[in-house]
Amino acid sequence: MTPGGAGVQHHEADTAGSVGTAHPDRADRPAHPDDAFEATAGQVLAGYLNARCADFLRSLRLYGESGSDTAAAEEAASALRCSARRIGAGLHTFRVLLDPVWADQLRAELGWLSGTLAQEYACTARLHRLVSALARLSGAGPVPGSGPVPTARNGEGSSAASAAAGALTVGASRAGALLERQLTLARTRSHSAALQALGSSRFHAVADAVAVLASEVPLAPVAGAPAAEILTAPRSAAERRLLDAVSALPLARAAHPYNAEALIHGLATPSDGEAQDAPWHQVRLLLRLHRYAQEVRQGGGSPDPVLAEAGRALDHHRDAAEAAAASANAARTPRIAPATAYALGVLHADQRLEVEAARYEFQRIWQRTAVTAP
């Protein structure tokens, strides 16, 4: 099921002229980031939003044309999510330059859309991550759950290590099968929810709003001021929120690899573990907002490579934390065999160590960023 071919054509046709002229490569767009600040704040922000809306509509058209090509549909859906996040971030950070009621409503709808579309991808990535980790931990070649797992070879390491590896190998196949059942079911539900969302009147209302935004941005009177005077304050506010959030992280402890803090807290109750991870997840979101705010100044150009690297470290942190939670949830399945529970426990610990490694990597990268406290 696609989001409706006729609807896709309608949204593209409504903006056939404006989408083409909103591309950041237009000759009358600022040729250099510094040139942007000779324009008004509204012109710079509108140019950025126009281009991101063009990306959104282009991705929507490609999704509609993908048909049975699963890979093309996934790529188009990913681009659609990315565009929706950037538009929503622009509406959030530079809200003072816009009609606030309109901006808040559209941002909420774009958040609903990107969140809905992200679930299927997250389930797929989590399953691949966990079964691959199980294969690595058990020393098996095939992915657990996809076939018989060979037993551990004798004579490798100490007898205690061999016994532990043997216990893990016994339970890895069943643990992989259990995870595959649970996450495949979640992925199927997420896929159905995404298809339902893309075929809904709510989605088409969002697409209509984005199509209008591709050519007409409802600016506030203050947007008529020079960009150099107006755009700096919202960008600085986004940076300040990021700095405050990073300052609250235990970066001093994260600077020491294998300090086991992430693992110890991960073994606490689920609510405690989530509370301990939450500040890092918040920094990830604030860092993304900061990066997108920089893009507005740069006219959608390449982001700061160090900030992009820091963002990937936090993505890794989020993925590992959610994978650990999924393995812990699977371990709470009633009446599973002890060997299966053991394998899931080892998997949980492995992913919590990945959480810790991601924190160490982030603090290492952060020392090289240009984002410094005033």
Disulfide bonds with the S-S distance in Angstrom:
none
